[in-house]
């Protein structure tokens, strides 16, 4: 998802138990996610679900037809 949206996700952060120093996913991406990215992420997720459903349909027709 990070690559599809052009965002850098994860990276160093602080939790109640202490700091975590992990690498970013898609490090060259934007580091400033905003509200518009939520809608973009939903569209990517819906498109992936539709493609997944189409794949299952094609496989079902190929097996049982």
N, C-alpha and C positions, 0 to 999 in steps of 0.2 A: 504494500500500500504506500509506503514511504516513497518508493521510486515512481509509482504511478502518479502521485500527487506532487512530486518534486519537492518533498519536504525531508528534512533531517529529523529523525525521531530517535528518542532514547537519549544516550549520552550521559555525561556526569549529572548527578542529581543528589538531593539530600532527602533521606527518609528519617523517621523518628529514631530508628536504630543507628543512624549515622550515614555518612556520605557513601555513595556508590560511584565508582569511576569506570563506567562501561563505554564502549565505543558507540558512536552514532550509527544508526541505520541510514544509508544514503547520505553520508557525510557532506557531499558537495551540494546537497539541496538547501532550500530555504530553512532558516532556523526560527522563523517567526510565523507559526501557524495561526490562522485567524478563523473567524466564523464561516467565511465562505468555503473553507476547506472541508467543513462538515458536510455541506451539500455535495461537494465534489466527491468526497469519500463514499457517500450514499449512492451516487450515480455509478461509481466504479463497482461497488458491491452488488447493486441491482443488475448491472450488465453482466457481471461474472455469474450471478445466479441464473440469469436467463440463458446464458451460453451453456452452463452446466446442465440445466434442464433440457436444452436442445440436444446435447450430447447423449443424455440418458434416453431421450426419445428415439434418436437415430439408432442407438445400440439395441433398444428394445425391439424396434421394427426389424432390425437386421437379424436378431436372434429368433423372434417368434413369427416372422412373416414367411 
